[in-house]
Amino acid sequence: MRNPIRSVVIVGGGTAGWMAATFLARRLAHLRVAITVIESSAIGTIGVGEATVPAIRDFFAAIELGEADVLRETEATIKYGIRFADWKARGHDFFHPFGLYGVGAHGVAFHHYWLKLRAGGDATPLGSYCLATQLAERGLFLPPVDRPPNDLGVFNFAVHFDASKFAALLKRLALANHVAHVDARIVDVARDAEGGHVTAVTLDDGARVEGDLWIDCSGFRSLLLGDAMEVPFVDWRRWLPCDRAVAIPCRAAHVHRPFTTAIATVAGWRWHIPLRHRVGNGHVYCSDFIDDAAAEDDLLAALEGEPIAAPNRIRFTAGHRARFWERNVIGLGLASGFLEPLESTSITLIQSGLERLIPLFPDRGFDPRLAETYNRQSVLEFERIRDFLMLHYSGNRRVGEPFWDHVRAIPATDGLQAKLDAWRAAGEFVRREWDTFQDASWLSMYAGFDDLPARYSMLADQVAEADLRDSLARMRAAIDGTLASAEPHADFLTRVHAGRV
């Protein structure tokens, strides 16, 4: 580079800020770029991003952070997926696992064979053919192998952790990797008159910090991207109407299995995230259908143990900034947009935003084509996740309940409708660029809501029904055999904290 970036300034700490600091410190080490985090200890963070998806393990590897260290330092537990309770109807539940279902054959996907047997009267649940689901339901831990012999062994895990402890761990790692930290509040942002780039910020003590590239991790305030750069917000409430949340941690009353639980409520849903030292609880809801006091009362009534902190009340709007990269400012985390935490995507969106940046990393000329590419990819990723979240609501059959009737009637986006049409007509999946959730995830939702296709593939008739029953029985037996080598989730965590992992 003729005009390389010399300094990166990250505005805001918390999970987003310190993820950015540790990741960039590792990936840009060879460039000798000065990295500074400006974070005011007087400004609180949201701090409720306690559940993740398996991609977090790639982030740990990228910053050379051991998984056992994360588990010990953040009071973490294992997560094999999400249990959805009362979404289809009261008293009904299903599971979204981090793994594949069954083994296909003769060029035919497994779910078509499952659908064929189902049409013949076999009521075996789809989850019986998924190792991740069985580990979760039985409260076991087993690490995935690098090269499983077939799709029955393809699964992964994520973690639940204390978000504040995770940010503190990342902060220590960043400082050890020569990231500078300034504890101050920003009171002014300076931009050059010619190009409109951010050149410096003034702090509350009068000091001035200059930088070439700015990463906005200032949360909902969006201090740089939204305020200084005036990038408008794209409001998605017409598709995702929930706009408030309240979070309350409590003491654990019993040993928990390795999964997140999302419980549908009268006007939204509650999360239940088990950690070693407490349980994270929250209620996401739509203020058009329930008031704040009632939503908080519902959450308090559902706690399994004594509350250990005051309620944390959050107001939000689903959507994103029209541009994620504007001139020399890039937004990450809440500063760039927000999608409710129904599928634990907040942290993975920070991670993917950082991963997208590296191959597009600019020089001080800031070629606008880099920002255009980054923005296109970022918007697509948000849209794909939005469509997946919409399916959680539109699939409900809670007829006669105002909120659920409302969300079920929301017209699908074109992208979601294309997926639904292909599935309902022929049991096929439409794959799109920047889809975060792959076929198995969509299958778990379709099957969970009993939204099944009009027919199974005629190619599944290559296998006689009797042979097919025998084959699927062997798959279930193989999963049971694999589970025999697993250990109780609680025992695994005990070994981790004793330093035996």
N, C-alpha and C positions, 0 to 999 in steps of 0.2 A: 504494500500500500504506500502511495506517495504521501498521503495525508491521514495517517492512522488516528483512530480514537485514542486519546491519552487518558481520559478520565470518564468514569461512569458514576453517576450519583443516583442513589436509590432513595426515594422520598417515602418514608414510612417503614416501620419494622414489621412486627407481627409475623405470621406464617409466610405471607407473600414476600415481604421485604427480605427476610433472612433466607428463604428459599432462593431468591434471586441472588443474594450475596454469595452464598456458598456455591451455587451452580456456576455463576460467572467467574468466581475466583478460581475454580478448577478448570473450566473450559478455556479461559482466557489467560491462564498462567504464563504461557509462552509469549504473550504480547506485552507483558509488563504494563498492563492497564491499571491505573489507580482506581480503586473502588471504595466508595464512601456511602454509608447508610446514615441518613438523617432521621432520627426517631426521637420523638418527645416522650419521656416517661410520664408526662402529665396528661397525655392523650391515651385513652384506653383503646383496646382492640375488641373486635367481635368475639373472637376466641371460642367459637362453638364448632369449628370444623374438626370434629373428632373422628370421623369415619372416612376411609379412603377406598380406592379401587386398586387392583393389583399393580397398576403402573407405578405406584409409589415405590415398589421394590427396585424398579429401574432407576428411580431418582436416588435412592440410597446408594446404589452401585456407582452412579455417575459422580457423586460427591465423596465416594469412598467412606461411606458410613456403614458400619456393620449392623445387620438386622438385630442381632442380639443386644447390641448397645442401645438401639432405639427402643426395643422392648423393655429393657431395664430402666432407661432414663425417663421414659414417658408414661410409665404405668400401663403399657399397651397390652392389648389382647389380640387374638387372631380373628380374622373375618373371612368366612368362606362365601358370603353373599348376604342377601337381605330377605327376611321373611316379611311378607305382606299380609297383614291380618285385617279382615273386614272390608277389603277393597271391592271385591266382586259383590259380596253381600255380607251382612252381619253373620258371624260365626264361621265364615269360610276363610281359609288362608292358603297361600302358595309361596313358593320360594324361587328367588332369582339367584342362581349360583354362579360362581366364577369357575365354570368348567363346561365341558361338552357332554352331550347326551348320546349314549350308545355308540355303536359302530355301524356305519353304512356298508353296503355291499353292492356289487354289480353296477356301480355308478349311480346308485340310488341313496339319497340321504336317509339317515336312520329314522327321522321322524315320520317318513312315509310308511315304513314298516310298522312303527308304533300305531299310526293311524289305521293301518289295515287291520291289525289285531283288535283295535278298539272298535272298529266297525263290526267285527265278528263277535263282540261281547266281552272282550278282555278289558277289565277295568284297572289294570295295573297303572299306577300313576307314572307320569313321565319322569319324575324325580328319582324313581327307583333305578334308573339307568344313568345316574350322574353321581360320580364319586364325591364331588364337592358337596352336593346336597346331603348325601348320607353321612359324611364327616360332620357337617353342621348339625344335622338332626340328632346325631348320636353323641354330640359333645366331644369329638375326638380331634386329635391333631396328627397330621401326616404331611411332611414336606413333599412338594412335587419333585419328580425325577426329571433329569435333563432330557432323556430320550425314552419316553414311554413306548411300550411295544405296540400300542394301538390307541385309538381315541378314548377308550375307557379310562386310560391313565392321564388324560389331558385335563388338568385343573390347576388352579392357582389360588393364592390367598392375598388378602390385604391386611391392614391393621386398623384397630381403633386405638387412638392415643389421646393423651391430654394435650390439646393444641398449644397451651401456654408453655408446657414443659418441652414440647417439640420445638417451638420457636427459640426457647432458651438454649436448647442443645445446638441448634443450627447457629445461633449467635456465637457460642463458644467456638464452634468449628470455623466460622467465618473470621473471627478475630485472630485465631491461630493461623489463618491463611492470609494475614496481612490486610484484611478489610478494615478500613477506618470507621469509627463510630462517633457520631456527633449527637449528643442528647440536647435537643433544642427544638423550638417551635418555629416554623417558617412564617414570617410576617409579610414578605413581599417577594414577587417573582419578576425578574427582569428578562425582557426579550429584546433581541436586536431589531432595529427599525426596518432593516432591509428584507430579511428573510422570515422574520417572526419566530426564530428559534429561541428557546430558553437559553440564556447565557449564565445566569446566576440566581441565587436566592439569598435573601437577607434574613437572618435569624433574629430571635427575640432579644438576644444579647448584643445586637448590632453587628455581629460578624457576617461576613459574606462568603458564600461557597460557590465557586464556579465549576462548570462541568461541560463536557462535550455531548455525552449521551445521558438522557434522564429516564429513569424507570419510575413510573408513578405507582406506588403501592400504598397510597394514602387512604384506602378504603372507600366507603361510600362518598366521602368528601370529594374525591377525584380532583385533588388540588391543582395538579398540572394539566392533565388531559381534559378534564371537564371545565374547570374554572379558568385557568390561564390560557389554554389553547381553544377554549370555547367549542369543543367537539360536542355536538348534541347527543342526547340519549334517545335510543330507539325503544319505545315502550311496548312490551309484549303482554300487558295485562289482559288483552282480549283473548289470548290463548292460555295464559297461566295466571288466573285471577287471584291466587293467594298472595297477600301483600304484607303479612305480619307474622311474627314469631315471638314466642317467649320460651326461654331456656332456664331450667332449674336442675342442678345436679343433686343427687341424693345418695345416701348410704345404700350399699347393696344388701339385700336380704337373703340371697342364696347364690350358689355357684351358677354362672351363666354359660351357655353354649356359645360357640364361636360364630356369631352372626349379628348383624344389625336387625332391629325390628321396626317396621313402619306400620302403625295402626291407624286405620281410617277413623275419623271422628265425624261429628255432625256437620262440620264446615271446614274440613281440612284433614290433617293427620298428625300423629305424635311419633316422635322418634325415641328409641330406647337403645342406648349404646353402652355396653358393659366394658368398664375399665377395671383394672385390678383394685384401685383404691376407692372407686365410686362408680355410679351409673350416670351417664349423661342423658338427660331427658329434655324434650322440647315439643312445642306444639306450633305447627305451621298452619295458618288459617286465613280465610278470606273475611275481611272486616265488613263486607256487605251482608254477611250471613250470621255473624256472631260478634258480640262486642268483646273488648279486651278483658274485662273482668270475668266474663263467663269462660272465655278461652283459658285464662289463667286458672280459674277454679277447676276446670276439667283436667288440666295437667296436674295440679296439686292432688286431686282425688285419685289420680292413677299412679302416683309415685309408690314404689315398692318399699321405700325406707324414708328415714328422716331427711328433710331438705338440709343441705349444708352450705347454701349460699342464697342470697336474695335473687329474685327473678331478674333475668336479663331480657329486657323488652326490645325488640328489633322491628323497625319498619323498613320495607323494601319494595322495590318495583322490579318485576322480572323484565329483563332486556339487556341491552349492551350499548356502549358508545358506538356511534356511527362509524368511527375509525378507531382502531386500537393503537395505531402508530401514526402520529401526526408530527411532521417535521423531525425534530430530534427528541421527541417524547414518546415513550411506549407505556401503555397502561397494563398492569397485571392485577389479578385478583379483583376485588370489589371495585377498584378504581376503573376497571374496564367494562364490568357488567356483572349481572347476578342471575343465577338460575337456582331456584329453591333446592335444598340439599336432599331431595328425594332419592337420588342415586349417588350421593356422595361425590359429586363432580367438582366441587369448588377447588379442592387442592389439585386435582389432576388438570384443571384448566390453567392453573398457575404453571404447573410443570410443562404442559404442552406449549404454552406461550414462550417459555424459556427455550425449549427445544427447537421451536420454529426460528427463534432469533439467531441462533448460532450460525446456520448456513447462510443467513441473510445479513450477517453482521456488517454494519456500514463502515465507511471511513467518514471523515468530517465533511465530505461533499454531500452526504446523505442523498444518494441517487433515489428519486421518488419512486422508481420501479420496485425497489426493495420494500418500501412501505405498502405499495399497492398489492404486492404478492402476499405480504404478511396479513394485511387487512382482509383480503379475500379468503384466505385460509382460516383466519380467526372467526369471521362471520359464519362460514360454512360449519365450523365445529360447533358453534353456539346453536345454529339452526338444527343440526342433527340431534343434539342433546334435547333441545326444546321439543322436537317431534316425539322423541322417546318418552319424555315426561308426560306429554299430552296423552299418550296411549294409556298411561296409568289411570288417568281420570276418565277418558272417554269409554274405557272398557267396563266401567262399573255398571251394576244392575240394581243399584239401591233406589228403585223407583219410588216416587212419592216423598223423597227428601229434597228440599229446595236446592241446597248446594249441589248435590250429586245429580239432580235433574239438570241443573244449569250447566255443569261442566260436561255432562254427557252430550248435551246438545250443541256444544261449541263446534263449528265446522272445522274439519281437519285441514291442515295446510296441504298444499299440492304434494309436497314431498311425503307427508304421512299418508295421504290418500293413495298415492301410488304404491306404497308398501302394503297397505291394507288390501288393495284390490288384487295384487299379485298373490298375496297369502290366501285370501278368502276364495279366490277362483281356483287356485291350483296348488296351494301349499308351498309356494315358492317365495324366496326372499329377494328383495331388491337391494342391491348393495350400492352405496353411494360414496363419493369421495369425502374424506374426513368424518366418516361414521365412527363415533367412539364405541358404540355398542354393536357387537357383531351378531351373527345369526342366532347363536344359542341364547343370547339375552332376549332377543325379540321372541324366540320360541317360548321361553319361560313365561313371558307376558301373555302371549296368545293362549297357551295352554292353561295358564292360571285363571284367565277370564273365560275359559271355555269358548274362545273365539276361534273355532276350528274351520278348516277349509271345507268346501262343498264336496271334495273328493280327494282321495290319495292318488299318488302317481300310479298310472297303469303299469309302469315298469316294476312296481313292487310285486306284481303278480308273477314275476319270474321265479319267486320262491313260494312253494306250497305252504299253506297255512300251518299244517302240522310241523313242517320243518322250521318255519318261522317261530312258532311257539317254543320249540326246543332251543333254537339259537338265542332267543331273548332270555330264556331261563338260564342259559349258560352265562350270559352277560351279567345277570343279577348275582349269580353264584361267584363270578370272578370278582365283582365288587365286594361281596361279603368276604372273600378270601383276602383281598387287599386290606380291608378294614381290620382284619385280625392282627396286622402288624402296626396299627395305629395306637397311640396312647391317649389317655384322657387329657383334654385341653388344659385343665387345671394343673395336672402333673407336669406337663410341658412347661408351663409358665413358672412353676416352682423351680424346675431345673435351670431355666434361664436366669432367674434371680439369684440362684445359688452359684452361678458362674460355671455350670456344667454343660453349657451349650456354646 
